[in-house]
Each structure stands twice: as structure tokens, then as C-alpha cells.
């Protein structure tokens, strides 16, 4: 019994350390606040490239925000990937916005990578900003990012926006998703010289054009679905300085509109840049071991009248539910939604199990109406 109690206490401590890791990483994440430090009003030219496919609902407000930026000079290019809605019409209504039609998608290219590549071509601007159409920017967003890059000599600056959560599944799952990203990529460590950590957020990704072109740009990662991470890993491998930060007062986004879109979007993310069954099995085991199994200790302790199990279980209940409520509130959501974190864990278990099943069967990923092979070395199937 003593051995069992000792193992239980050790397991409790391990779970607490794992839970605390996400909090520590969130605390260590640089926070880019408006006007702190003051963003430059003008400086090196920047071309903003927006890869858009059926973004009619989002593209107009996004472009209005860009046109209201205080920073100058700035040029805006929208690359339309065969939208079937009014994306092109909305973009063309905005003066100063260049709209390009995406040429036919070549074999072996992911749609977004091709659009970003097309949008970057012909630019002489020292900076390129790849921006998602569903991101809303405060007037100082672009200037703040360029100012950070100039002050620190960074060749890549990427910012995480505040995620707007509207529906039930968004409110419950996306705060947990934020934790997973922070922990898996060790996000704040990207800013440390000599660190091996590498990540970027394709929603807002600023690069020096000279470094981007020297590393092959999006052409070098043409078949990779998780293009932002792949690009960041190339910058890291080349020893290029990078900066990652959180900008909730400067940037906001609503990532997904419904559960189906969220499942499809997160599914491509959990594959990483390519599918590995061992990694997915490790994810499944970690989710069970550190998020669901701890919740069974208190009921079992009460059932078998074990004081140690009851004490450990009670501590874990307070720690897990308190941590997730605080985290949900910290990323701009509601604390009570964090109390439903077991639902988010269940969603992720289904997500990763689906990823594993698809990978073992060789089924392609689907995103924005296009299919991509799990093996990035394989040729992509024809896309509409």
C-alpha cells in the first residue's frame, strides 16, 4: 500500500507540473500591446499578401482595417483561389487593393502556399506580411510588428491574435487548442537565441523579403499543409532570428464558423508537417494520462476509502478545473467554459484518432474544398 500511495503522489506531482507548464509558457509569451513601445508611423515598405478562397464574409473588414493602418508605405495584394462567393467583388471595392487571380494550382502545391507564392512575386518591399482574411487589425498592428522586427533584427515576426469564440464548440475547444499549441511548440522559447524551438502563426506572419527569398520562400515548402510551421523551421535551421508574440489588443480573429469547419481545420494542424503514427499515439496517451485519468482518482479514492487517493484526487480536481477556467478567461473567453475542458479533451481524442486512422489508411486531408496527401512527397490529387 505504501508503494502504491508513493506512486500516486508522484503521479499527482507530475500531472501538476504538466498543467503548470502551459501556464508558465503563457506567462513567458511576449505581449505586444498597442503603443508599447510606440510603433513607427513610417519605415521600410511592406507588402501584405492575403490568400483568399471563399472569404466573402471576412475579406471586406480585413481590408478596411489594413487601409486604416497608420504605418506607411504599405501595399495590399489579395490572391483569390477560385472563390465561389463575393470575395473578389468585396476586395475590388476597396481602393488601393490589388486583386490577383490565382493561376491553376500546380501538382505538388498546397493552395495557400501557391497563393502566398503568387502574391509575393514581383515585390521589392523589404517586408512581406502574410495575413489571413479573417484577421482584424488595430490601426497600429502592422507598424508594431515591423517596429519589433527592426528593433530586434528579426527576420520573422509572428503574432497570435485573440480568438473570438461564439458557438459552444469554439468556446470549449479553442482555449484548450491554445494550450496545446503553446506546449507542443514551446512557443516563447522561439525568441531565445540558440533555441531549437520553431513555430509561426500563418494568421499574421511577417518576414524580411531578403531572408524569405534566400530560404526559397513558399516554393521550398510547396506540398506542406502546415506551411507556417514549415517556414519557421527553415528560418530556424538557417539561424535566422525569429520573434513570436501575443497581441490580443491588436489582432482578433474568429478562426472557425462551425464545428465541421473547426474539426477540418484542426485535423490538418494535428498532422504537423507530415503524418507520423508514433507521434499521434503519443498525443493520445498524453491526453489520457494528463487530462482524463487524473479525474478518476478522486472517485476511486472515495470508493475504496483511500485517504491518499482522496487527497491527491481533490488536489487534481482543483488544479485542473481551476487552471482551465483561468486559462479560458486569460485568452479572452469565459471562465465557466474552461470547466468543460473534459469535453475539449474528448474532441481532441476524436480528432487525433481520426488523424491516426486517416494516416494509416493513406486518406488525404481536406481543406477549403481541396484534397492533399498526407505524405508531402507524394503528388497532390487534382483540385477544383
Secondary structure, DSSP 4 states (H G I P E B T S, - for coil): -HHHHHHHHHHHHHHHHHHHHHHHHHHHSEE-BTTBSPPPSEEEEEEEEEEESS-TTTHHHHHHHHHT-S-EEEEEEEEE-S-SSSHHHHHHTSTTEEEEEPPPPPTT--HHHHHHHHHHTT---SEEEEE-TTEEE-TTHHHHHHHHHHHHT-SEEEEEPEEP--SHHHHHHHHHHHHHHHHHHTGGGGGSTT-------TTEEEEEHHHHHHTTGGGGGTT-SSHHHHHHHHHHHTT--EEEEE-TTTEEE---SSHHHHHHHHHHHHTTTS--HHHHHHHHHHHIIIIITTHHHHHHHHHTT-HHHHHHHHHHHHHHHHHHHHHHHHTTS-HHHHTTHHHHHHHHHHHHHHHHHHHHHTPPEEETTEEE-SSTTSPPPP--
